Amino acid sequence: MPWELKEHAGRHYAVLFHYALPDDAWAVELSEAVPAAATGTANADATASHLPGAAFLVTHVPDEDPDLQPTVRVWSPHERVVPYEVMRWYMEQVADQVERCRIAFEQGETETVE
């Protein structure tokens, strides 16, 4: 599962991409990143200083029906403050994923028609 990291005001954030099979959609998750050594995983990427933590925002991007709109879910039992720049960065990642899914759908639809 690929992810992107961003540091803002001394805190690290991660955007993780994976396919959510039950939802038939790509999931784009925003979390506060945790230091790689704190995760305790032996298989962690040795070059990563931080890894994605528990997601507090999850956007599902449907990839099989372009008429279905992405949905954003908040998964946080605690109040959380997300800096504006981090939210913009996250939404840019979501917008890119929406565009990729719609292009892929159009290409698949074109191949089916031919």
N, CA, C and O atoms as a GROMACS GRO file, in nm:
protein
  456
    1MET      N    1   0.083  -0.117   0.000
    1MET     CA    2   0.000   0.000   0.000
    1MET      C    3   0.088   0.124   0.000
    1MET      O    4   0.162   0.148   0.096
    2PRO      N    5   0.081   0.201  -0.104
    2PRO     CA    6   0.165   0.322  -0.110
    2PRO      C    7   0.111   0.433  -0.018
    2PRO      O    8  -0.008   0.439   0.011
    3TRP      N    9   0.201   0.517   0.026
    3TRP     CA   10   0.161   0.631   0.105
    3TRP      C   11   0.251   0.749   0.077
    3TRP      O   12   0.362   0.734   0.024
    4GLU      N   13   0.202   0.867   0.112
    4GLU     CA   14   0.275   0.993   0.100
    4GLU      C   15   0.287   1.052   0.240
    4GLU      O   16   0.197   1.037   0.323
    5LEU      N   17   0.398   1.119   0.266
    5LEU     CA   18   0.419   1.183   0.396
    5LEU      C   19   0.433   1.333   0.378
    5LEU      O   20   0.481   1.381   0.275
    6LYS      N   21   0.389   1.408   0.480
    6LYS     CA   22   0.403   1.554   0.481
    6LYS      C   23   0.432   1.598   0.624
    6LYS      O   24   0.368   1.551   0.718
    7GLU      N   25   0.526   1.688   0.638
    7GLU     CA   26   0.554   1.746   0.769
    7GLU      C   27   0.496   1.887   0.770
    7GLU      O   28   0.512   1.962   0.674
    8HIS      N   29   0.430   1.921   0.877
    8HIS     CA   30   0.373   2.055   0.892
    8HIS      C   31   0.381   2.096   1.039
    8HIS      O   32   0.328   2.027   1.126
    9ALA      N   33   0.447   2.206   1.065
    9ALA     CA   34   0.460   2.261   1.200
    9ALA      C   35   0.512   2.157   1.300
    9ALA      O   36   0.465   2.149   1.414
   10GLY      N   37   0.608   2.078   1.255
   10GLY     CA   38   0.671   1.980   1.344
   10GLY      C   39   0.595   1.849   1.359
   10GLY      O   40   0.641   1.760   1.431
   11ARG      N   41   0.481   1.836   1.294
   11ARG     CA   42   0.404   1.711   1.300
   11ARG      C   43   0.409   1.645   1.164
   11ARG      O   44   0.423   1.711   1.061
   12HIS      N   45   0.397   1.514   1.164
   12HIS     CA   46   0.401   1.438   1.040
   12HIS      C   47   0.263   1.379   1.012
   12HIS      O   48   0.196   1.330   1.102
   13TYR      N   49   0.222   1.386   0.886
   13TYR     CA   50   0.094   1.334   0.841
   13TYR      C   51   0.119   1.237   0.727
   13TYR      O   52   0.218   1.248   0.656
   14ALA      N   53   0.028   1.143   0.710
   14ALA     CA   54   0.041   1.044   0.603
   14ALA      C   55  -0.092   1.032   0.529
   14ALA      O   56  -0.199   1.039   0.589
   15VAL      N   57  -0.081   1.012   0.399
   15VAL     CA   58  -0.195   0.975   0.316
   15VAL      C   59  -0.164   0.836   0.262
   15VAL      O   60  -0.064   0.816   0.194
   16LEU      N   61  -0.252   0.742   0.292
   16LEU     CA   62  -0.236   0.603   0.252
   16LEU      C   63  -0.342   0.569   0.148
   16LEU      O   64  -0.458   0.607   0.163
   17PHE      N   65  -0.303   0.496   0.044
   17PHE     CA   66  -0.394   0.455  -0.063
   17PHE      C   67  -0.408   0.302  -0.060
   17PHE      O   68  -0.307   0.231  -0.055
   18HIS      N   69  -0.531   0.254  -0.062
   18HIS     CA   70  -0.552   0.110  -0.075
   18HIS      C   71  -0.692   0.085  -0.131
   18HIS      O   72  -0.778   0.174  -0.127
   19TYR      N   73  -0.713  -0.035  -0.182
   19TYR     CA   74  -0.844  -0.068  -0.237
   19TYR      C   75  -0.930  -0.128  -0.127
   19TYR      O   76  -0.889  -0.223  -0.060
   20ALA      N   77  -1.048  -0.071  -0.108
   20ALA     CA   78  -1.144  -0.120  -0.008
   20ALA      C   79  -1.244  -0.209  -0.080
   20ALA      O   80  -1.346  -0.161  -0.130
   21LEU      N   81  -1.215  -0.336  -0.084
   21LEU     CA   82  -1.297  -0.432  -0.159
   21LEU      C   83  -1.445  -0.429  -0.120
   21LEU      O   84  -1.530  -0.430  -0.208
   22PRO      N   85  -1.479  -0.426   0.010
   22PRO     CA   86  -1.622  -0.426   0.044
   22PRO      C   87  -1.698  -0.304  -0.011
   22PRO      O   88  -1.818  -0.311  -0.036
   23ASP      N   89  -1.626  -0.194  -0.030
   23ASP     CA   90  -1.688  -0.070  -0.080
   23ASP      C   91  -1.674  -0.054  -0.231
   23ASP      O   92  -1.729   0.040  -0.288
   24ASP      N   93  -1.602  -0.145  -0.297
   24ASP     CA   94  -1.573  -0.131  -0.440
   24ASP      C   95  -1.521   0.009  -0.472
   24ASP      O   96  -1.569   0.076  -0.563
   25ALA      N   97  -1.423   0.051  -0.393
   25ALA     CA   98  -1.370   0.186  -0.408
   25ALA      C   99  -1.227   0.192  -0.357
   25ALA      O  100  -1.184   0.110  -0.276
   26TRP      N  101  -1.156   0.292  -0.407
   26TRP     CA  102  -1.023   0.321  -0.352
   26TRP      C  103  -1.042   0.401  -0.225
   26TRP      O  104  -1.124   0.492  -0.220
   27ALA      N  105  -0.965   0.368  -0.124
   27ALA     CA  106  -0.968   0.442   0.002
   27ALA      C  107  -0.843   0.529   0.008
   27ALA      O  108  -0.732   0.482  -0.015
   28VAL      N  109  -0.864   0.655   0.041
   28VAL     CA  110  -0.755   0.749   0.061
   28VAL      C  111  -0.767   0.793   0.207
   28VAL      O  112  -0.864   0.860   0.244
   29GLU      N  113  -0.669   0.756   0.288
   29GLU     CA  114  -0.677   0.777   0.433
   29GLU      C  115  -0.577   0.883   0.478
   29GLU      O  116  -0.462   0.884   0.435
   30LEU      N  117  -0.623   0.972   0.566
   30LEU     CA  118  -0.536   1.071   0.629
   30LEU      C  119  -0.514   1.030   0.774
   30LEU      O  120  -0.609   1.000   0.846
   31SER      N  121  -0.388   1.030   0.816
   31SER     CA  122  -0.355   0.997   0.955
   31SER      C  123  -0.238   1.083   0.999
   31SER      O  124  -0.166   1.142   0.918
   32GLU      N  125  -0.220   1.087   1.130
   32GLU     CA  126  -0.098   1.145   1.182
   32GLU      C  127   0.005   1.034   1.176
   32GLU      O  128  -0.017   0.925   1.229
   33ALA      N  129   0.117   1.060   1.112
   33ALA     CA  130   0.220   0.957   1.096
   33ALA      C  131   0.292   0.935   1.228
   33ALA      O  132   0.305   1.025   1.311
   34VAL      N  133   0.339   0.812   1.246
   34VAL     CA  134   0.411   0.776   1.368
   34VAL      C  135   0.555   0.740   1.330
   34VAL      O  136   0.580   0.692   1.219
   35PRO      N  137   0.648   0.762   1.420
   35PRO     CA  138   0.787   0.726   1.390
   35PRO      C  139   0.796   0.577   1.357
   35PRO      O  140   0.732   0.494   1.422
   36ALA      N  141   0.874   0.543   1.257
   36ALA     CA  142   0.886   0.405   1.212
   36ALA      C  143   0.930   0.313   1.324
   36ALA      O  144   0.883   0.200   1.333
   37ALA      N  145   1.020   0.358   1.410
   37ALA     CA  146   1.069   0.274   1.519
   37ALA      C  147   0.960   0.246   1.621
   37ALA      O  148   0.964   0.144   1.690
   38ALA      N  149   0.861   0.335   1.633
   38ALA     CA  150   0.755   0.319   1.733
   38ALA      C  151   0.650   0.216   1.691
   38ALA      O  152   0.572   0.171   1.773
   39THR      N  153   0.649   0.180   1.562
   39THR     CA  154   0.547   0.086   1.515
   39THR      C  155   0.577  -0.057   1.556
   39THR      O  156   0.487  -0.139   1.569
   40GLY      N  157   0.706  -0.087   1.576
   40GLY     CA  158   0.744  -0.221   1.617
   40GLY      C  159   0.732  -0.324   1.507
   40GLY      O  160   0.731  -0.444   1.535
   41THR      N  161   0.722  -0.280   1.382
   41THR     CA  162   0.711  -0.375   1.271
   41THR      C  163   0.848  -0.400   1.212
   41THR      O  164   0.918  -0.307   1.174
   42ALA      N  165   0.884  -0.525   1.204
   42ALA     CA  166   1.014  -0.563   1.150
   42ALA      C  167   1.020  -0.544   0.999
   42ALA      O  168   1.128  -0.528   0.943
   43ASN      N  169   0.905  -0.547   0.932
   43ASN     CA  170   0.902  -0.538   0.786
   43ASN      C  171   0.885  -0.395   0.736
   43ASN      O  172   0.861  -0.373   0.617
   44ALA      N  173   0.897  -0.297   0.824
   44ALA     CA  174   0.878  -0.157   0.784
   44ALA      C  175   0.985  -0.117   0.682
   44ALA      O  176   1.098  -0.166   0.685
   45ASP      N  177   0.947  -0.026   0.594
   45ASP     CA  178   1.039   0.026   0.494
   45ASP      C  179   1.155   0.095   0.567
   45ASP      O  180   1.134   0.190   0.641
   46ALA      N  181   1.276   0.046   0.545
   46ALA     CA  182   1.393   0.096   0.617
   46ALA      C  183   1.423   0.242   0.585
   46ALA      O  184   1.489   0.309   0.664
   47THR      N  185   1.375   0.293   0.472
   47THR     CA  186   1.404   0.430   0.434
   47THR      C  187   1.301   0.528   0.491
   47THR      O  188   1.324   0.649   0.486
   48ALA      N  189   1.191   0.480   0.542
   48ALA     CA  190   1.086   0.567   0.594
   48ALA      C  191   1.111   0.600   0.740
   48ALA      O  192   1.130   0.511   0.823
   49SER      N  193   1.111   0.730   0.772
   49SER     CA  194   1.126   0.771   0.911
   49SER      C  195   0.993   0.765   0.985
   49SER      O  196   0.989   0.749   1.107
   50HIS      N  197   0.883   0.780   0.910
   50HIS     CA  198   0.749   0.775   0.967
   50HIS      C  199   0.661   0.686   0.881
   50HIS      O  200   0.682   0.672   0.760
   51LEU      N  201   0.561   0.626   0.945
   51LEU     CA  202   0.465   0.540   0.877
   51LEU      C  203   0.324   0.589   0.908
   51LEU      O  204   0.304   0.657   1.008
   52PRO      N  205   0.227   0.555   0.824
   52PRO     CA  206   0.090   0.596   0.852
   52PRO      C  207   0.042   0.541   0.987
   52PRO      O  208   0.072   0.427   1.024
   53GLY      N  209  -0.032   0.624   1.058
   53GLY     CA  210  -0.092   0.582   1.184
   53GLY      C  211  -0.238   0.545   1.161
   53GLY      O  212  -0.277   0.511   1.049
   54ALA      N  213  -0.317   0.552   1.265
   54ALA     CA  214  -0.460   0.522   1.254
   54ALA      C  215  -0.530   0.635   1.179
   54ALA      O  216  -0.513   0.753   1.212
   55ALA      N  217  -0.606   0.599   1.077
   55ALA     CA  218  -0.673   0.699   0.994
   55ALA      C  219  -0.782   0.771   1.071
   55ALA      O  220  -0.855   0.711   1.149
   56PHE      N  221  -0.790   0.903   1.048
   56PHE     CA  222  -0.901   0.978   1.106
   56PHE      C  223  -0.990   1.040   1.000
   56PHE      O  224  -1.100   1.085   1.031
   57LEU      N  225  -0.946   1.042   0.876
   57LEU     CA  226  -1.030   1.078   0.761
   57LEU      C  227  -1.010   0.972   0.654
   57LEU      O  228  -0.897   0.935   0.623
   58VAL      N  229  -1.120   0.922   0.600
   58VAL     CA  230  -1.112   0.823   0.492
   58VAL      C  231  -1.206   0.866   0.382
   58VAL      O  232  -1.326   0.886   0.404
   59THR      N  233  -1.153   0.879   0.262
   59THR     CA  234  -1.236   0.911   0.147
   59THR      C  235  -1.243   0.787   0.058
   59THR      O  236  -1.140   0.732   0.020
   60HIS      N  237  -1.364   0.744   0.026
   60HIS     CA  238  -1.384   0.632  -0.066
   60HIS      C  239  -1.413   0.688  -0.204
   60HIS      O  240  -1.505   0.768  -0.222
   61VAL      N  241  -1.332   0.645  -0.302
   61VAL     CA  242  -1.344   0.690  -0.440
   61VAL      C  243  -1.390   0.572  -0.523
   61VAL      O  244  -1.310   0.483  -0.554
   62PRO      N  245  -1.520   0.569  -0.561
   62PRO     CA  246  -1.570   0.458  -0.643
   62PRO      C  247  -1.498   0.453  -0.777
   62PRO      O  248  -1.474   0.556  -0.839
   63ASP      N  249  -1.463   0.332  -0.821
   63ASP     CA  250  -1.390   0.320  -0.946
   63ASP      C  251  -1.467   0.244  -1.054
   63ASP      O  252  -1.416   0.226  -1.165
   64GLU      N  253  -1.588   0.200  -1.023
   64GLU     CA  254  -1.663   0.124  -1.122
   64GLU      C  255  -1.782   0.200  -1.179
   64GLU      O  256  -1.838   0.159  -1.280
   65ASP      N  257  -1.821   0.310  -1.116
   65ASP     CA  258  -1.934   0.389  -1.162
   65ASP      C  259  -1.900   0.537  -1.146
   65ASP      O  260  -1.897   0.587  -1.033
   66PRO      N  261  -1.874   0.608  -1.256
   66PRO     CA  262  -1.834   0.749  -1.245
   66PRO      C  263  -1.945   0.839  -1.194
   66PRO      O  264  -1.919   0.954  -1.157
   67ASP      N  265  -2.069   0.790  -1.190
   67ASP     CA  266  -2.180   0.870  -1.137
   67ASP      C  267  -2.183   0.870  -0.984
   67ASP      O  268  -2.243   0.958  -0.924
   68LEU      N  269  -2.118   0.772  -0.922
   68LEU     CA  270  -2.110   0.769  -0.776
   68LEU      C  271  -2.006   0.871  -0.731
   68LEU      O  272  -1.896   0.877  -0.787
   69GLN      N  273  -2.039   0.948  -0.631
   69GLN     CA  274  -1.949   1.052  -0.581
   69GLN      C  275  -1.863   0.998  -0.467
   69GLN      O  276  -1.906   0.912  -0.391
   70PRO      N  277  -1.742   1.049  -0.456
   70PRO     CA  278  -1.658   1.012  -0.341
   70PRO      C  279  -1.727   1.055  -0.210
   70PRO      O  280  -1.801   1.152  -0.207
   71THR      N  281  -1.700   0.982  -0.105
   71THR     CA  282  -1.754   1.015   0.027
   71THR      C  283  -1.640   1.025   0.126
   71THR      O  284  -1.543   0.950   0.119
   72VAL      N  285  -1.651   1.118   0.219
   72VAL     CA  286  -1.550   1.137   0.323
   72VAL      C  287  -1.610   1.094   0.456
   72VAL      O  288  -1.720   1.136   0.493
   73ARG      N  289  -1.536   1.009   0.526
   73ARG     CA  290  -1.580   0.961   0.657
   73ARG      C  291  -1.480   1.007   0.762
   73ARG      O  292  -1.359   1.006   0.741
   74VAL      N  293  -1.533   1.048   0.875
   74VAL     CA  294  -1.449   1.089   0.987
   74VAL      C  295  -1.445   0.972   1.085
   74VAL      O  296  -1.548   0.924   1.132
   75TRP      N  297  -1.323   0.925   1.115
   75TRP     CA  298  -1.304   0.808   1.203
   75TRP      C  299  -1.225   0.847   1.326
   75TRP      O  300  -1.116   0.794   1.347
   76SER      N  301  -1.274   0.935   1.407
   76SER     CA  302  -1.196   0.978   1.522
   76SER      C  303  -1.282   0.988   1.647
   76SER      O  304  -1.380   1.063   1.649
   77PRO      N  305  -1.247   0.912   1.750
   77PRO     CA  306  -1.323   0.923   1.875
   77PRO      C  307  -1.290   1.051   1.952
   77PRO      O  308  -1.361   1.088   2.046
   78HIS      N  309  -1.182   1.118   1.914
   78HIS     CA  310  -1.137   1.239   1.982
   78HIS      C  311  -1.144   1.358   1.887
   78HIS      O  312  -1.134   1.342   1.765
   79GLU      N  313  -1.160   1.475   1.944
   79GLU     CA  314  -1.155   1.595   1.860
   79GLU      C  315  -1.016   1.606   1.800
   79GLU      O  316  -0.916   1.582   1.868
   80ARG      N  317  -1.011   1.641   1.674
   80ARG     CA  318  -0.882   1.648   1.606
   80ARG      C  319  -0.877   1.779   1.527
   80ARG      O  320  -0.975   1.817   1.462
   81VAL      N  321  -0.764   1.846   1.532
   81VAL     CA  322  -0.744   1.968   1.455
   81VAL      C  323  -0.655   1.933   1.337
   81VAL      O  324  -0.546   1.878   1.354
   82VAL      N  325  -0.703   1.965   1.217
   82VAL     CA  326  -0.626   1.939   1.097
   82VAL      C  327  -0.588   2.074   1.037
   82VAL      O  328  -0.677   2.151   0.999
   83PRO      N  329  -0.459   2.106   1.029
   83PRO     CA  330  -0.418   2.233   0.971
   83PRO      C  331  -0.468   2.248   0.827
   83PRO      O  332  -0.477   2.150   0.753
   84TYR      N  333  -0.500   2.369   0.790
   84TYR     CA  334  -0.552   2.398   0.658
   84TYR      C  335  -0.462   2.344   0.548
   84TYR      O  336  -0.510   2.282   0.453
   85GLU      N  337  -0.331   2.366   0.558
   85GLU     CA  338  -0.238   2.320   0.454
   85GLU      C  339  -0.239   2.168   0.442
   85GLU      O  340  -0.226   2.114   0.332
   86VAL      N  341  -0.254   2.098   0.554
   86VAL     CA  342  -0.260   1.952   0.551
   86VAL      C  343  -0.389   1.907   0.485
   86VAL      O  344  -0.389   1.813   0.405
   87MET      N  345  -0.500   1.973   0.518
   87MET     CA  346  -0.629   1.938   0.457
   87MET      C  347  -0.626   1.964   0.306
   87MET      O  348  -0.680   1.885   0.229
   88ARG      N  349  -0.566   2.073   0.265
   88ARG     CA  350  -0.553   2.101   0.120
   88ARG      C  351  -0.471   1.992   0.052
   88ARG      O  352  -0.509   1.944  -0.055
   89TRP      N  353  -0.360   1.954   0.113
   89TRP     CA  354  -0.274   1.850   0.057
   89TRP      C  355  -0.352   1.719   0.045
   89TRP      O  356  -0.344   1.651  -0.057
   90TYR      N  357  -0.426   1.684   0.150
   90TYR     CA  358  -0.507   1.562   0.149
   90TYR      C  359  -0.612   1.567   0.037
   90TYR      O  360  -0.626   1.471  -0.039
   91MET      N  361  -0.683   1.677   0.026
   91MET     CA  362  -0.787   1.687  -0.076
   91MET      C  363  -0.728   1.687  -0.217
   91MET      O  364  -0.793   1.641  -0.311
   92GLU      N  365  -0.606   1.738  -0.235
   92GLU     CA  366  -0.538   1.728  -0.365
   92GLU      C  367  -0.511   1.582  -0.398
   92GLU      O  368  -0.526   1.539  -0.512
   93GLN      N  369  -0.469   1.504  -0.296
   93GLN     CA  370  -0.445   1.361  -0.317
   93GLN      C  371  -0.576   1.291  -0.355
   93GLN      O  372  -0.577   1.206  -0.444
   94VAL      N  373  -0.685   1.327  -0.288
   94VAL     CA  374  -0.817   1.269  -0.319
   94VAL      C  375  -0.858   1.306  -0.461
   94VAL      O  376  -0.903   1.221  -0.537
   95ALA      N  377  -0.842   1.434  -0.498
   95ALA     CA  378  -0.880   1.480  -0.632
   95ALA      C  379  -0.801   1.405  -0.739
   95ALA      O  380  -0.856   1.369  -0.844
   96ASP      N  381  -0.672   1.382  -0.715
   96ASP     CA  382  -0.590   1.307  -0.810
   96ASP      C  383  -0.640   1.163  -0.824
   96ASP      O  384  -0.643   1.108  -0.934
   97GLN      N  385  -0.680   1.101  -0.712
   97GLN     CA  386  -0.731   0.965  -0.716
   97GLN      C  387  -0.864   0.959  -0.792
   97GLN      O  388  -0.887   0.866  -0.869
   98VAL      N  389  -0.951   1.058  -0.771
   98VAL     CA  390  -1.078   1.065  -0.844
   98VAL      C  391  -1.050   1.073  -0.994
   98VAL      O  392  -1.113   1.003  -1.073
   99GLU      N  393  -0.957   1.159  -1.032
   99GLU     CA  394  -0.924   1.175  -1.174
   99GLU      C  395  -0.870   1.045  -1.232
   99GLU      O  396  -0.908   1.006  -1.343
  100ARG      N  397  -0.780   0.978  -1.160
  100ARG     CA  398  -0.724   0.851  -1.209
  100ARG      C  399  -0.834   0.746  -1.228
  100ARG      O  400  -0.835   0.675  -1.328
  101CYS      N  401  -0.927   0.738  -1.132
  101CYS     CA  402  -1.035   0.640  -1.142
  101CYS      C  403  -1.128   0.669  -1.259
  101CYS      O  404  -1.170   0.578  -1.330
  102ARG      N  405  -1.158   0.796  -1.280
  102ARG     CA  406  -1.248   0.832  -1.391
  102ARG      C  407  -1.182   0.810  -1.526
  102ARG      O  408  -1.248   0.767  -1.621
  103ILE      N  409  -1.053   0.839  -1.536
  103ILE     CA  410  -0.981   0.813  -1.662
  103ILE      C  411  -0.978   0.663  -1.689
  103ILE      O  412  -1.002   0.619  -1.801
  104ALA      N  413  -0.948   0.585  -1.586
  104ALA     CA  414  -0.943   0.439  -1.603
  104ALA      C  415  -1.079   0.386  -1.645
  104ALA      O  416  -1.088   0.296  -1.729
  105PHE      N  417  -1.186   0.439  -1.585
  105PHE     CA  418  -1.320   0.394  -1.621
  105PHE      C  419  -1.350   0.427  -1.768
  105PHE      O  420  -1.402   0.343  -1.842
  106GLU      N  421  -1.316   0.550  -1.810
  106GLU     CA  422  -1.340   0.590  -1.948
  106GLU      C  423  -1.261   0.502  -2.046
  106GLU      O  424  -1.313   0.464  -2.151
  107GLN      N  425  -1.138   0.471  -2.012
  107GLN     CA  426  -1.057   0.387  -2.100
  107GLN      C  427  -1.114   0.247  -2.106
  107GLN      O  428  -1.117   0.186  -2.213
  108GLY      N  429  -1.158   0.196  -1.994
  108GLY     CA  430  -1.221   0.063  -1.992
  108GLY      C  431  -1.350   0.062  -2.069
  108GLY      O  432  -1.381  -0.036  -2.137
  109GLU      N  433  -1.428   0.170  -2.058
  109GLU     CA  434  -1.556   0.180  -2.129
  109GLU      C  435  -1.532   0.188  -2.278
  109GLU      O  436  -1.606   0.128  -2.356
  110THR      N  437  -1.429   0.262  -2.319
  110THR     CA  438  -1.397   0.274  -2.461
  110THR      C  439  -1.354   0.138  -2.516
  110THR      O  440  -1.393   0.101  -2.627
  111GLU      N  441  -1.274   0.064  -2.440
  111GLU     CA  442  -1.229  -0.067  -2.486
  111GLU      C  443  -1.347  -0.163  -2.499
  111GLU      O  444  -1.350  -0.246  -2.590
  112THR      N  445  -1.446  -0.152  -2.409
  112THR     CA  446  -1.562  -0.240  -2.413
  112THR      C  447  -1.648  -0.212  -2.536
  112THR      O  448  -1.700  -0.305  -2.598
  113VAL      N  449  -1.663  -0.084  -2.571
  113VAL     CA  450  -1.747  -0.045  -2.684
  113VAL      C  451  -1.685  -0.089  -2.814
  113VAL      O  452  -1.757  -0.133  -2.904
  114GLU      N  453  -1.555  -0.080  -2.828
  114GLU     CA  454  -1.488  -0.117  -2.953
  114GLU      C  455  -1.499  -0.263  -2.971
  114GLU      O  456  -1.449  -0.316  -3.070
   0.00000   0.00000   0.00000
